[in-house]
Amino acid sequence: MRADRRKFVLGVGALGAATAAFGWSCSRPEPRAQALSATIQRVPIPDAHDIARASNELLEALQRLTAASPGPVLQAAQDAWRRAALAWQRGFAFQHGPFVRTGALLRASFWPARRAAIAAFLTGTDAIDADRIELLGVDAKGVFAIEHVLFEAGPEDSAPGPWLAGAHGDRARALVSALAQDVKRYADRGVAAIGDGEKFKADFARGAQHSLNRLVDQLIGTVENAAVRLDRVLRQNANQTLRPADVQGEPSGLSTQVLQAWLSVAERIYGARADASLATLLRDAAPAIEASTSKAFDAAVRGLASIGAPIEQVVQRDPAPLAAALRALKSVEIALRTELASALGVTIAFTSMDGD
């Protein structure tokens, strides 16, 4: 009887230890949930705060411009615009969560701006105030409407230069300040909706395979959009139909940096050097595929860096760097769309947002 009692006690102890171990393991999020939550923490949350900070700096720079004549203040405003535009483009490359749900991303960073509508407003007599700006279409406001006014000439200006230096300079300065205030309002709205980010992370992690599908879908879409942009510029240059208005960021010289901003977000979504990411999931499932995908990303980063100047300028001098960067981007896209998606059991539903 004593031996039987000893066996019972040992059995209960073993069962308790196993139960405790099981309970401890269940209290830890599984790798997929960890990767999803960590991706939200690593990408859209800091990017949202960067958008808000850059938008506020843009507003301050344009308010200073309103009170001064063009010159060094204009250069500072243009530099602030470039920082804000790239911050919003990083937001464009992650189209999930509050910045999409609140409409902030669409209304503040729509491209292309409709120059005719902006010109009509600048040459008109309508009041320039928050209520009127609110009524403008998305193609007549936002950061790319500001770009047009800051960097391009108006149709009635006798000398080349931005609207700000022309006959409608006072109205142009008032408009960009009002547009920047509108952009800041949307940035603040998106950040307020994110809050501390905990609900965003938890909701996304709770989505499990559905969220994983969406994340990979966005990753592929971001890379494909960059490839589509390069391919379009190459084709239009080859058949002599390329126009400056066809290239995002052309007035400000930002066209290559826009693509680099998109790819930088794709890199962070993939997370080759992160502790919990798509890359770590892929490494566990198929280490050889993860290694080749990481190499493809590195090659694409080098390819875009090698362009070295705005794409619309480089393509006319020597299209070879653009063609090489396009091949590198396509290699990333194929790796994601075929090998990564298969290894992680992802269902892809992406359709390019760039119109091709």
Secondary structure, DSSP 8 states (H G I E B T S, - for coil): -HHHHHHHHHHHHHHHHHHHHHHHHHHS--HHHHHHHHHHHHTHHHHHHHHHHHHHHHHHHHHHHHTS-SSHHHHHHHHHHHHHHHHHHHHHT---SHHHHTSHHHHHH-SS--HHHHHHHHTS----SHHHHHHS-GGGSSHHHHHHHHHS--TT-SSSS-GGGSTTHHHHHHHHHHHHHHHHHHHHHHHHHHTTSHHHHHHHHHTHHHHHHHHHHHHHHHHHHHHHHHHHHHHHHHTT---GGGSTTTTTT-HHHHHHHHHHHHHHHHTTTSSSSHHHHHHHH-HHHHHHHHHHHHHHHHHHHTT-S-HHHHHHH--HHHHHHHHHHHHHHHIIIIIIHHHTT-------SS--
